[in-house]
Every structure is written in structure tokens, then in C-alpha cells.
Amino acid sequence: MDGVPCLRVSQCHTQQFRECLQSRGALDLSLRLLKDPDGTVLLPIQPSCLSQLDLHSFRDTLPSDSACEIVWSQSLLQSKKERGKTSGCKLEKVLQELLESCGERWTEELRRNLPRSFQKHGDLVLLGDGCFSLPLWKKIDVQQLWSAVAKGLGAKRLAKMSRISRDGFRSPVVTMLLGEHSWVKHSDNGVTYEFDVTKCMFSAGNITEKLRVAGFNCTGETVVDLYAGIGYFTLPYLVHAGANHVHACEWNPAAVEALQKNLQANKVSDRCTVHQGDNRQLQLCDIADRVNLGLIPSSEDGWPVACRLLKKTTGGVLHIHQNVTSPLPNTAAIDDDDDDDAATRRISGKKADREVWQTWADDTAKRITSLLKDASGASWTTNIQHIEHVKSYAPHVHHVVLDLECRPL
């Protein structure tokens, strides 16, 4: 059959099956995922592994109405990594021509000083801090240089991030290099986000958690998002999960401006109340079926607030984000181990990571139980529904989310 074999799954289950296929060596990493208009995602499969996949076991983990089937596609494109190589080659060629026209020689040192990665929001490319730092770049006319970089990266506007400020808002320190304005538009899973890149953060790495939230059934629920930002999770709760109403808390004025704009753009502003300011001063209580605590490295300051917000008679669910650090592995392992030994160590490392996440979750559940009693004067029970791994910042620092069910006794 012509085309590439793919596993078609619902968007909210994409990360689950992506990790599963990758752990078995069945995911074709040279191709990127493809979103279909019907709301499903195609995961490219290595043809040699196709006969080894057990669809029945996959389907057993899903609701009966969820998509899970093998299809063939001729529309798959190169992965971001492969496309990045192509972009890198084009950028290098454009800059080499520019330097030579200015009488400068292209060197390996200059090549290593090009951006290894970048964020793209529409026609704007956001560069990282380390690139274009060599003194030679300063000899080139600024307008010529940044116009060439934009051409090489397929952009019209350029900006560069230096660091995250310590203003309490985690505002980015971003300088516009090319272009008249800094507002951008980004779309994820049918949700539109608009924001000013010089004033607001946008984490593309949270896409898997946003997809997971979009798959929740929040029909009739009141949700409180304690760290709403520009609407990272507030919008999926409203647009896809069907929440009846969301109370969105945010203290960064620039993020609040973007949030209000995004609520209107996605036509859900009538089902959201924005609370600007420190959420620890929030006057609401006994209102929430679900509370989202999407702040890292820790949302611990919001735990007492979340406990006060849950409905006293029925309780609800807390989604608690945290950066959890795993212990360093044993570095005494010999270097010439064969592939089987290396694979065994990787599996052992993943198991150790999950044990650390579980320990953190158990401790958090106990602390939440105590905070609930302090807030209500009554006894509660907590149940760990799920621990979701969102992403890793380093081999031993993991962003995880604890889904904690809390019910009064």
C-alpha cells in the first residue's frame, strides 16, 4: 500500500501513544505528527514495526468511542528536527553570502554561533540568548544582518530573548530586532492565543498538557485556574472541555490584557471571570469542582487557596503542577556496555523517576488532606487519580501534574 503507516488517535491521547510507540522503537522520528481536520492525530510508524503492534491492547486503554486505527498517509512532512537542519543550511548560506559581500570570511566559529533552535509565532521568530554573540556580527549593518537572518529563517519579524526577569511576573526580557510591533498569534488545537512576546511567556512544551485538558469532560463544572497567564489552560477548559464557567486568576497586567483579548477571540468571554491580582487574596470560596494549579517550579503557595475554593459538600479535583527532581544515576557504570545493558539502564532510570514522582504525589496528597481539614474544619479523603509527565528540562528535572481527587467524609 502507498504512503506511510500511521496510528490515528484522538488529540487528547496523542502524548500517551507517542511515548508508547517511541519506547518500542516504532515511532518514525524522521516524520512529524499530522493533525487531521476531524480532530485526530496521525503518528507515523516504522514500517518494519507495523506487524508487531497490538491494536487490541491499545484500544483496551481507551474509551469505546476514541479513535485508534492504522491508516496510510501520503501527507506527512519532515520532523521539526529535519526541517531545522534545512532551515539551518539556508540561514548559513544567506549569512555566508552577506559576510563575503562585506569582505569578511565565513568561519566554523561563526557557524557554531548561529541559533540551534528558536520559537516561531506566525511571521515572528524568537531567537535564544546565545546566538549572534561574536564581535564580528557587530561589524555588519544591523538592518542588513537581521533582514538576512529573517530571510534565512522564513520570517518577517525577529526578536531575541535574553533571560526571564525577576519582576515577580516571569516576564521575558525580549528585544525586537526587526519589525514594527511585538504582538503575535499562535494556534494550538483549535485555540487561538495572542500575546506580546516582549511582555508574556509562551511555553510550547505545555502542548501535551493542554491537549490532555482539552480531553476532560467538564460539562456543568465550575473551574478555577489559579495561574491563568494568557489563557494556556483556561481556554482549553472553555473551548474543548465544556466547563460551565472558569474563574481565571492572573497578576501580570500584560498577561491579563492578552487573556481578555484571547477570551474574546475564542468567543468564550461570557463564561469566564478574570480576577486580576494576587490569587492568595482571592475572595472566592466553596465554588470549584476543579482547580488548576499550573505554576512551576511549584504551585505550593496556591495549595491553601485551592483547598478553600473546592466545594465543601462535594469536593472536586486539583491539578497540581510541580518540577520534581530525580536522583542522579550511578555514574560508575562501565562505558563499553552493550546495547541491551544500556536499554536496561534506561528502563531502570524511568522506573526510578516514576518512583520519585509517586513519592512526591503521596506526600502532596497527605499535605492537601491536612490543608482541607484546616480550611473546612471537617475531615476529607484524597485519591491520586493520575500522575502526568509533561516534559523534562534536564535528565533529572521533570514537569509533572498530579490529578488529586478530594472528597469530604
Order of alpha helices (4+ residues) and beta strands (2+ residues): beta-alpha-beta-beta-alpha-beta-alpha-alpha-beta-beta-alpha-beta-beta-beta-beta-alpha-beta-alpha-beta-alpha-beta-beta-alpha-beta-alpha-beta-beta
